[in-house]
């Protein structure tokens, strides 16, 4: 009898007053929205960039970022669109903007051509920093300044 009572008690104890664990629900961060401004590098010249960004907050200091981008230059053959993805950690942004469709080069370079590798600081409604724009033969350094719209 004592063994039966002990088994029933052990079976019921885990259910008392405890909820089942659940995965955290990602929250859209305050950087979600449209960012637009200027870009400039030796390969493309000066132009504008627009990013439609979605931020998913991981914790108080880190977020994942994704979205779509468009660049416009005086030479319309250099205009491009694509996808963007990266991370925001303690106001430091590190994202990669890849063109759609991808550009092709022969022989195939290590970094996909048309890619913007952006490193920036986010302060309030401004995102400012540098990027490296990859061409088929080299990487052109540039600057970026975007404002939240």
C-alpha positions as CSV (number, residue, x, y, z in Angstrom):
1,X,0.0,0.0,0.0
2,X,2.8,2.4,0.9
3,X,4.5,1.8,-2.4
4,X,1.3,2.5,-4.3
5,X,0.8,5.9,-2.5
6,X,4.4,6.8,-3.1
7,X,4.1,6.0,-6.9
8,X,0.9,8.1,-7.2
9,X,2.5,11.0,-5.3
10,X,5.6,10.9,-7.5
11,X,3.5,10.9,-10.6
12,X,1.5,14.0,-9.5
13,X,4.3,16.2,-8.0
14,X,5.7,17.4,-11.4
15,X,2.3,18.7,-12.4
16,X,1.7,20.7,-9.3
17,X,2.0,24.5,-9.8
18,X,4.3,24.3,-12.8
19,X,3.5,25.4,-16.3
20,X,5.1,23.7,-19.3
21,X,8.1,25.6,-20.6
22,X,7.5,27.6,-23.8
23,X,9.8,29.1,-26.3
24,X,10.2,32.9,-26.1
25,X,8.1,34.8,-28.5
26,X,10.2,37.0,-30.8
27,X,9.3,40.7,-30.7
28,X,9.6,43.2,-33.5
29,X,12.2,45.7,-32.5
30,X,12.1,49.4,-32.8
31,X,14.3,49.4,-35.9
32,X,11.6,47.7,-38.0
33,X,10.6,50.0,-40.8
34,X,12.0,52.0,-43.8
35,X,15.5,53.5,-43.7
36,X,16.6,55.7,-46.6
37,X,19.6,57.9,-47.4
38,X,22.9,58.1,-49.2
39,X,25.6,55.7,-50.3
40,X,28.9,56.5,-52.0
41,X,31.8,54.5,-53.4
42,X,34.4,54.6,-56.2
43,X,32.7,51.9,-58.2
44,X,29.1,53.2,-58.2
45,X,29.6,56.9,-57.3
46,X,27.0,58.6,-55.2
47,X,23.5,57.3,-54.9
48,X,20.6,56.5,-52.6
49,X,19.7,53.4,-50.7
50,X,16.4,52.3,-49.2
51,X,16.1,49.4,-46.8
52,X,12.8,47.9,-45.7
53,X,14.0,46.3,-42.4
54,X,12.5,43.9,-40.0
55,X,14.1,43.5,-36.6
56,X,13.5,40.5,-34.4
57,X,14.7,41.1,-30.8
58,X,16.8,38.3,-29.3
59,X,17.5,40.0,-26.0
60,X,18.1,43.5,-24.6
61,X,21.3,44.0,-26.6
62,X,20.9,41.8,-29.7
63,X,18.6,41.5,-32.7
64,X,18.4,39.7,-36.0
65,X,17.7,41.8,-39.1
66,X,16.2,41.0,-42.5
67,X,14.5,42.7,-45.3
68,X,14.8,44.1,-48.8
69,X,17.0,46.9,-50.3
70,X,17.1,49.1,-53.4
71,X,19.9,51.4,-54.6
72,X,19.6,54.1,-57.2
73,X,22.5,55.8,-59.0
74,X,23.0,58.4,-61.7
75,X,24.1,55.6,-64.0
76,X,20.9,53.5,-64.0
77,X,22.9,50.4,-65.0
78,X,24.2,50.4,-61.5
79,X,20.8,50.4,-59.8
80,X,20.0,47.2,-57.9
81,X,17.6,45.5,-55.5
82,X,18.0,42.5,-53.2
83,X,17.7,41.0,-49.8
84,X,19.5,42.1,-46.6
85,X,20.3,40.1,-43.4
86,X,22.5,40.5,-40.4
87,X,22.7,41.3,-36.7
88,X,22.4,44.4,-34.5
89,X,24.5,44.1,-31.3
90,X,24.8,46.9,-28.8
91,X,24.0,49.5,-31.5
92,X,26.6,48.0,-33.9
93,X,25.1,46.8,-37.1
94,X,26.7,44.2,-39.3
95,X,24.6,43.2,-42.4
96,X,25.1,41.9,-45.9
97,X,22.9,43.2,-48.8
98,X,22.9,40.7,-51.7
99,X,21.5,41.5,-55.1
100,X,18.6,39.8,-56.7
101,X,19.2,38.2,-59.1
102,X,22.8,37.6,-58.2
103,X,25.4,39.1,-60.6
104,X,27.7,36.7,-62.4
105,X,31.5,36.9,-63.0
106,X,34.0,34.5,-64.6
107,X,36.0,33.2,-62.9
108,X,33.7,33.1,-59.8
109,X,35.0,35.5,-57.1
110,X,35.2,34.6,-53.4
111,X,32.6,37.3,-52.4
112,X,29.4,37.4,-54.6
113,X,29.6,40.5,-56.9
114,X,27.1,43.2,-56.1
115,X,27.2,42.5,-52.4
116,X,27.3,45.4,-49.9
117,X,28.9,44.3,-46.6
118,X,27.8,47.1,-44.2
119,X,29.2,47.9,-40.8
120,X,27.4,50.8,-39.1
121,X,26.3,52.4,-35.8
122,X,22.7,52.9,-35.1
123,X,21.9,56.0,-33.0
124,X,18.3,57.0,-32.6
125,X,16.9,57.4,-36.1
126,X,20.3,57.4,-37.9
127,X,22.3,54.5,-39.3
128,X,25.8,55.5,-40.4
129,X,29.0,53.7,-41.3
130,X,31.0,52.1,-44.0
131,X,30.5,49.3,-46.5
132,X,32.5,47.3,-49.0
133,X,30.8,46.9,-52.4
134,X,32.1,43.8,-54.2
135,X,32.7,44.0,-57.9
136,X,33.9,41.1,-60.1
137,X,37.5,42.1,-59.7
138,X,37.8,44.0,-56.4
139,X,36.1,45.5,-53.3
140,X,35.2,49.2,-53.3
141,X,35.0,50.9,-49.9
142,X,32.1,53.3,-49.4
143,X,30.1,55.2,-46.9
144,X,26.4,55.0,-45.9
145,X,24.1,57.3,-44.0
146,X,20.4,56.2,-43.6
147,X,17.6,57.8,-41.6
148,X,14.5,56.1,-40.3
149,X,11.5,57.3,-42.4
